[in-house]
């Protein structure tokens, strides 16, 4: 029997979960369906009904309905299906709901006896993968952008795990009595790898209206490389122009951060005016546009600084309120310690501020606009009683941010927009998404494996452009001079020598995964100092290689990567970001394939194997009877 859980919160904030065992009567239906009625506390009219039908092969699709819950208490979350699955530490959780995707088997993320939460911000696809090439598949399919998440609760003593999809229901001023699940869940057994699970989901995914609405070729399709540079004009632009000289005919893009007058992660959303004045900024943008370079700048599309005086002018009125009645906020900037509040998508004051900022930047001649966090955090629940939406979860948050993007597109026509995190919810409105949180996973720690789930599902010249990583050529994160100088690292080492594979892996992963490559913080010394000559050569070669194969790597379809064989390497990575203090510096050592690869099919039917070598020395490979060698710090494309 397929199980369920209904989580109820009382007026004191205490939560309990109702299960089938708590109900007084049960009537079985076909394929594992059922109807449970009666509860010793919530009355005989309270019923839970599940409707389950065969889907394909060994899988089922199901829905859950609730009726007669007239207790006055709030149902906050409904879990369905709840699957009890075989589990041990050799089982991997496929998480297709964060950025590109992950294979997770880190015990810290999969703690025993605990509901380990995984939010659905990209797709709603998950699976448990077993060593014998079998798996248990789970997804949720709905035309509505309801907030969903998955729980995995291991019980290693029993060698089982509870694997469930969860829906944050949302409530009005009064608790609801009846509820039905939007769409269906699909679940069951399958044979194969993460790629096979992605293909199951893909058959449904390509029918979603957010994907079918994308009928025009992506305006960012021809880009050969992004640079993620930050700060003053004299630091940001010359390295970009030096790279452009090496790449005639290959369009480049600049993702420009710290162009604004305020310190990074401080005083949002008041970015305007530019740090070096409006005229200088306009002139710099015009020069880059004349040279054919795509230019966008940073705006945060979600946060308002609680410690900025402007917050009193509407910030509190529109802020996201958490379940405890507090403003949801986070101190991203560990140097300024300002609290950035999440803004509810209902906030007209906040959306008007964003609209004003985008209009000013559009009028400066930019090519497009980046809006941080919207793509990754539009499923955040809000418990405000004053916003006119359901309290808790619901589709209101995503729909509100959709309205914002639609408004911005109407106010700024033919102007590409991008956000953080590839996401189905906005893929008809956004032209690009930055995917740094998985493509550069090792910067945050190790123990898991990045897999290109999203590109395996959604790809092609009409799809979103995916780009980004934290690939630092010298291993030194950028520093905003508006931050307190005493917090800056006083000593830097030759990180590119101490951790020689890190930069190359970040970049190569983009290419073979079919995402647009990026280099971060490209400073003048990288192309002038002989110390970095090989890194500079590799950057140039990457742009040339990717652009020469756009028909595969942007327009194409990912094929099953299985069958590729190479050696295994132990690689040590730096765990260092812009807010990492010297005494917090760590490394992580990961065992991974000596070569990174992907297999792609162009629209005309041609197939090819793409390989990148992140080592300084050559490495050999085999693929279904074919053998070869890839020179150090380079790529190979083999027609199949």
Secondary structure as GFF3:
##gff-version 3
##sequence-region A 1 640
A	DSSP	beta_strand	3	9	.	.	.	ID=ss1
A	DSSP	beta_strand	15	19	.	.	.	ID=ss2
A	DSSP	three_ten_helix	20	22	.	.	.	ID=ss3
A	DSSP	beta_strand	23	28	.	.	.	ID=ss4
A	DSSP	three_ten_helix	30	32	.	.	.	ID=ss5
A	DSSP	beta_strand	34	39	.	.	.	ID=ss6
A	DSSP	beta_strand	43	54	.	.	.	ID=ss7
A	DSSP	beta_strand	59	67	.	.	.	ID=ss8
A	DSSP	beta_strand	74	86	.	.	.	ID=ss9
A	DSSP	beta_strand	92	95	.	.	.	ID=ss10
A	DSSP	beta_strand	102	104	.	.	.	ID=ss11
A	DSSP	beta_strand	116	119	.	.	.	ID=ss12
A	DSSP	beta_strand	126	129	.	.	.	ID=ss13
A	DSSP	beta_strand	134	141	.	.	.	ID=ss14
A	DSSP	beta_strand	148	155	.	.	.	ID=ss15
A	DSSP	beta_strand	160	168	.	.	.	ID=ss16
A	DSSP	beta_strand	179	180	.	.	.	ID=ss17
A	DSSP	beta_strand	184	191	.	.	.	ID=ss18
A	DSSP	alpha_helix	194	205	.	.	.	ID=ss19
A	DSSP	alpha_helix	209	212	.	.	.	ID=ss20
A	DSSP	beta_strand	225	230	.	.	.	ID=ss21
A	DSSP	alpha_helix	233	246	.	.	.	ID=ss22
A	DSSP	beta_strand	252	257	.	.	.	ID=ss23
A	DSSP	alpha_helix	278	290	.	.	.	ID=ss24
A	DSSP	beta_strand	294	300	.	.	.	ID=ss25
A	DSSP	beta_strand	303	305	.	.	.	ID=ss26
A	DSSP	three_ten_helix	309	313	.	.	.	ID=ss27
A	DSSP	alpha_helix	315	318	.	.	.	ID=ss28
A	DSSP	beta_strand	329	330	.	.	.	ID=ss29
A	DSSP	beta_strand	340	342	.	.	.	ID=ss30
A	DSSP	alpha_helix	348	363	.	.	.	ID=ss31
A	DSSP	beta_strand	368	372	.	.	.	ID=ss32
A	DSSP	alpha_helix	374	377	.	.	.	ID=ss33
A	DSSP	alpha_helix	396	411	.	.	.	ID=ss34
A	DSSP	beta_strand	416	420	.	.	.	ID=ss35
A	DSSP	three_ten_helix	424	426	.	.	.	ID=ss36
A	DSSP	beta_strand	432	434	.	.	.	ID=ss37
A	DSSP	alpha_helix	436	439	.	.	.	ID=ss38
A	DSSP	three_ten_helix	441	443	.	.	.	ID=ss39
A	DSSP	beta_strand	448	450	.	.	.	ID=ss40
A	DSSP	alpha_helix	453	457	.	.	.	ID=ss41
A	DSSP	beta_strand	465	467	.	.	.	ID=ss42
A	DSSP	three_ten_helix	485	487	.	.	.	ID=ss43
A	DSSP	alpha_helix	495	498	.	.	.	ID=ss44
A	DSSP	alpha_helix	502	512	.	.	.	ID=ss45
A	DSSP	beta_strand	518	520	.	.	.	ID=ss46
A	DSSP	alpha_helix	525	528	.	.	.	ID=ss47
A	DSSP	three_ten_helix	530	532	.	.	.	ID=ss48
A	DSSP	alpha_helix	533	548	.	.	.	ID=ss49
A	DSSP	alpha_helix	550	553	.	.	.	ID=ss50
A	DSSP	beta_strand	557	559	.	.	.	ID=ss51
A	DSSP	beta_strand	564	566	.	.	.	ID=ss52
A	DSSP	beta_strand	568	575	.	.	.	ID=ss53
A	DSSP	three_ten_helix	582	584	.	.	.	ID=ss54
A	DSSP	beta_strand	586	593	.	.	.	ID=ss55
A	DSSP	beta_strand	595	601	.	.	.	ID=ss56
A	DSSP	beta_strand	607	613	.	.	.	ID=ss57
A	DSSP	beta_strand	619	623	.	.	.	ID=ss58
A	DSSP	beta_strand	626	630	.	.	.	ID=ss59
A	DSSP	beta_strand	634	639	.	.	.	ID=ss60
###
